[in-house]
Amino acid sequence: MNMPPERSYHYNVMRRAIDLIDAGGEALPLDQLAREMGMSAAHFQRLFSAWVGVSPKRYQQYLTLGHAKTLLAQRFTTLAAADAAGLTGGGRLHDLFLRWEAMSPGEFARQGAGLVIHYGWFDSPFGETLAMGTDRGLCGLAFAEEFGRAVALADMQARWPRAAYREAPDKIAHWVSSAFAGRGEAALHMIGAPFQIKVWEALLQVPSGHVTTYSEIAQAIGNPRAVRAVGTAVGRNPVSFLIPCHRALRKSGALGGYHWGLPVKRAMLAWESARAE
């Protein structure tokens, strides 16, 4: 069952706000921002306060390009190698219990041969989302708002070209619903090379509302010189948001890249910052 469509609408409003903030270079007054959105100030205030729990003025501060540096200074997470190496396959993220299972190297090498992957389109706080899953859990979450459905679907299917794909949203809807509601239980089926799996497991240690760096992840997995390879593995994360690659930043405080578009990454960091506060 898909989530309420107004959440995708909220993302699109927020996406336009990012463009306005970038063009203006400073926080816009509430009346002006609401007018640019084609809304009354009262409606705009209610929409944002209901969606992220803070005022539009405060939310604009989270959307600025400098917010990443603030996060690094105030909410940087150190990943201990022992913690990252000792994952047991389950963890509680606030009210969401997340179970995960990694595919063996041999299974990964078969490029999905023998796997049946169910997929469907869902609404999310960050626009339209493509979710994919096997019988063991979600193996893919992609965001289509910046590049469209066709690009997102082709991108995800190319990762496991020998799998059989079936459009069956009902098979995975319960996991998707739990993932975005932040409560209940969701299962992940990680499909990747052994090095990628290590990087993705390390990302799962970064709490919501906090960030880490690519170099910190490299340290955590016991390969401190592999910063570039870590960045590549972060970018190839197939389960966006749940495996929180958006929480990985450059050491300088720059956002770095994001596979589904930097506006989505900024929206995720802002959304989580508001909830953490």
C-alpha positions in Angstrom: 0.0 0.0 0.0 1.5 3.3 -1.0 2.0 6.2 1.4 0.0 9.4 1.3 0.8 11.3 -1.9 1.1 14.7 -0.1 4.5 13.6 1.0 5.8 13.7 -2.6 4.1 17.1 -3.0 6.0 18.3 0.1 9.3 17.2 -1.4 8.6 19.1 -4.6 7.8 22.3 -2.6 11.0 21.8 -0.7 12.9 21.3 -3.9 11.7 24.6 -5.2 12.7 26.2 -1.9 16.3 25.0 -2.4 16.4 26.7 -5.8 15.1 29.9 -4.3 17.5 29.8 -1.4 20.5 29.1 -3.7 19.5 32.0 -6.0 18.9 34.4 -3.2 22.0 33.6 -1.1 20.2 34.2 2.2 17.1 33.2 4.1 14.0 34.7 2.5 11.2 36.3 4.7 8.3 33.9 5.2 5.9 36.1 3.2 8.2 36.2 0.2 9.0 32.5 0.3 5.3 31.6 0.6 4.4 33.9 -2.3 7.1 32.4 -4.5 5.5 29.0 -3.7 2.1 30.2 -4.6 0.8 29.8 -1.1 -0.4 31.9 1.8 2.1 32.4 4.5 -0.1 30.6 7.0 -0.5 27.5 4.7 3.2 27.4 4.0 4.0 27.6 7.7 1.6 24.8 8.5 2.9 22.6 5.7 6.6 22.8 6.7 5.9 22.7 10.4 3.8 19.5 10.0 6.4 17.9 7.6 9.7 18.6 9.4 8.6 19.9 12.8 10.3 23.3 12.5 9.4 26.6 11.0 10.2 27.5 7.4 12.8 30.0 8.6 14.7 27.3 10.6 14.3 24.8 7.8 16.0 27.2 5.4 19.0 27.2 7.6 19.2 23.4 7.3 19.0 23.7 3.5 21.9 26.1 3.0 25.1 24.7 1.6 27.0 25.6 4.7 24.8 23.3 6.9 27.1 20.3 6.1 30.0 22.1 7.8 27.9 22.7 10.8 26.9 19.1 11.0 30.6 18.0 10.8 31.4 20.4 13.6 28.5 19.5 15.9 27.3 16.0 14.9 30.3 14.2 13.6 30.2 10.4 14.3 33.4 8.5 14.9 33.1 4.9 13.7 35.1 2.5 15.8 36.6 -0.3 13.7 35.5 -2.8 16.3 31.9 -1.7 16.1 31.8 -1.7 12.3 33.5 -5.1 12.1 31.3 -6.7 14.8 27.9 -6.1 13.3 25.5 -8.9 14.2 23.0 -8.4 11.4 20.5 -6.3 13.3 20.2 -3.0 14.9 17.7 -0.6 16.3 17.5 2.8 14.6 15.2 4.8 16.9 11.9 3.0 16.6 12.8 1.0 13.5 14.3 -2.4 13.9 16.5 -3.1 10.9 17.5 -6.7 10.0 20.1 -7.2 7.3 21.6 -10.1 5.5 24.5 -9.9 3.0 24.7 -12.0 -0.1 27.7 -14.3 -0.3 30.5 -13.3 -2.8 29.6 -16.3 -5.0 26.0 -15.2 -5.1 27.0 -11.7 -6.0 29.3 -12.9 -8.8 26.3 -14.6 -10.5 24.8 -11.0 -11.1 21.4 -12.0 -9.7 21.0 -15.2 -11.6 18.2 -17.2 -9.9 16.9 -14.2 -7.9 13.4 -13.0 -8.2 13.3 -9.2 -7.4 9.9 -7.6 -6.8 9.6 -3.9 -7.3 7.1 -1.1 -7.0 6.7 2.7 -6.9 6.0 4.4 -3.6 5.6 7.9 -2.2 8.2 9.1 0.3 9.2 12.2 2.1 11.7 12.7 -0.8 9.5 12.2 -3.7 8.6 9.2 -5.8 10.7 6.1 -4.8 11.4 2.9 -6.5 11.7 0.0 -4.1 13.0 -3.5 -4.9 13.2 -6.6 -2.7 13.8 -10.3 -2.7 12.1 -12.7 -0.3 14.8 -11.9 2.2 14.4 -8.1 2.3 14.7 -4.8 0.5 17.7 -4.8 -1.9 17.0 -1.4 -3.6 15.6 2.1 -2.9 16.0 4.7 -5.6 14.6 8.2 -5.8 13.1 9.3 -9.1 12.3 13.0 -8.6 15.5 14.4 -10.2 16.0 12.0 -13.1 12.6 10.2 -13.7 11.2 6.7 -13.5 12.9 5.3 -16.5 16.4 6.2 -15.4 15.9 5.0 -11.9 14.5 1.6 -13.1 17.2 1.0 -15.7 19.9 2.0 -13.2 18.7 -0.5 -10.6 18.1 -3.4 -13.0 21.6 -3.0 -14.4 23.1 -3.8 -11.0 21.7 -7.3 -11.1 21.2 -7.9 -14.9 20.5 -11.7 -14.6 17.7 -11.4 -12.0 14.0 -11.8 -12.9 12.1 -8.6 -12.2 8.4 -8.6 -11.3 6.3 -5.5 -10.6 4.6 -6.6 -7.3 4.6 -3.7 -4.8 2.4 -5.6 -2.4 5.3 -8.0 -1.8 7.6 -5.3 -0.3 5.1 -2.6 0.9 5.4 -3.6 4.6 9.1 -3.0 4.6 8.9 0.2 2.6 6.2 1.5 5.0 8.3 0.7 8.1 11.4 2.3 6.5 9.9 5.7 5.9 7.7 5.7 9.0 10.8 5.0 11.1 9.1 2.3 13.2 8.3 -1.4 13.0 10.7 -3.8 11.3 12.4 -3.7 7.9 14.7 -6.3 6.4 17.6 -5.6 4.0 19.1 -8.0 1.6 22.5 -6.5 0.7 23.7 -7.4 -2.7 27.2 -6.2 -3.3 30.9 -7.1 -3.4 32.6 -7.9 -0.1 34.3 -4.4 0.1 31.0 -2.7 -0.7 29.2 -4.6 2.0 31.8 -3.5 4.6 31.3 0.1 3.6 27.5 -0.2 3.7 27.7 -1.8 7.2 29.8 1.0 8.4 27.2 3.5 7.1 24.6 1.8 9.2 26.4 2.9 12.3 25.8 6.6 11.6 22.8 7.8 13.6 20.1 9.9 12.0 20.8 13.6 12.2 24.6 12.9 12.3 27.2 12.7 9.6 30.6 11.1 9.0 33.3 11.4 6.4 34.6 9.1 3.6 38.0 9.0 5.4 36.4 8.0 8.7 34.6 5.1 7.0 37.9 4.0 5.4 39.4 4.0 8.9 36.5 2.1 10.3 36.8 -0.8 7.9 40.5 -1.1 8.5 41.6 0.4 5.1 42.5 4.0 5.8 44.1 4.6 2.4 41.0 3.5 0.5 39.2 6.8 0.7 38.5 6.9 -3.1 37.3 3.3 -3.2 35.1 4.0 -0.2 33.6 7.0 -2.0 32.8 4.7 -5.0 31.2 2.1 -2.7 29.1 4.8 -1.0 27.9 6.0 -4.4 27.0 2.4 -5.4 24.8 1.9 -2.4 21.6 0.3 -3.8 19.4 0.9 -0.7 19.5 4.7 -0.4 18.2 6.3 2.8 18.1 3.1 4.8 21.8 2.5 4.2 22.5 6.2 4.8 25.0 7.2 2.2 23.6 10.7 2.4 25.3 11.0 5.8 28.8 10.7 4.3 30.5 14.0 3.6 33.9 15.1 2.4 36.4 16.1 5.1 36.2 19.7 4.0 32.5 19.8 4.8 31.5 19.7 1.1 28.5 17.5 0.4 30.3 15.3 -2.2 28.1 13.6 -4.7 24.8 11.8 -4.4 23.6 9.2 -6.9 20.0 10.5 -7.0 20.9 14.2 -7.1 22.3 16.6 -4.5 18.9 18.3 -3.8 17.7 14.9 -2.5 20.8 14.6 -0.3 20.3 18.1 1.1 16.7 17.4 1.7 17.5 14.2 3.7 20.1 15.9 5.8 17.7 18.8 6.6 14.8 16.5 7.3 16.9 14.4 9.7 18.5 17.5 11.4 15.0 18.9 12.1 14.0 15.6 13.8 17.2 15.2 15.7 16.7 18.7 17.1 
